[in-house]
């Protein structure tokens, strides 16, 4: 009986230790590894597969036999694959907000790596102080304001993918057009410390900012990303 | 033609499976610029085949 109790305690101890260490990042305690690791099923990843697997089975039969019942063929070639692609598109839309997604292309790898560095660029300072979400930092600052800002960010993402495929980019990477200061104002505009700054109260500066004749970075504030990171992976 | 359509759509489904299992930039590029056109081509081929079989005709006699 005592042996059984000892084994039970050992098993419970191991499970508790596993639960404690689940999602702990880099040896940090659970309080510092927020948000907790995803528990349960990731439906956005599973649903495209749920539609794709039966379609693939039907398609394999069609491939081998060379004919299918019209209704089965319509389901396997049209409806289920289109459903899988629609759900896959949702997954891309959602997943492309993540920093890991941006960092998965080698062009962006040094920029993402610099976020957690010791530099004094705006992105690094915001990231290090926890002023932006560590999961969606790129998207938060590059998506402007409201639904149109997010739509613009998605369109820019598609352009980035096209340029990557076509190998149509040069280093150092430069932001196309003026940076959308709505991203900055979205958080800073109502801040008392932001409003208290003399330069921010100056009518001419405000006009220039709203006409997009000047941005926050470059003139008054340091660059968004370190120069070295913009030079590409070899830097 | 049905075999070709099946093959194309199957390739597209493999790509969506890769996307679902390992989401990221490279798989999103594959999904957007290879998978989607291949799927569209497969569905188009199937549509042409069904059209040639007379399935899409308005005045087809129902059996």
Interface residues (C-beta under 8 A of the other chain):
Chain A: X45 X46 X48 X49 X52 X55 X56 X59 X60 X62 X63 X66 X67 X68 X70 X73 X74 X76 X77 X78 X81 X82 X84 X85 X88 X91 X92 X95 X96 X100 X101 X102 X104 X105 X108 X158 X161 X162 X164 X165
Chain B: X2 X3 X5 X6 X7 X9 X10 X12 X13 X16 X17 X19 X20 X21 X23 X24 X25 X26 X28 X29 X31 X32 X33 X35 X36 X39 X42 X43 X46 X50 X55
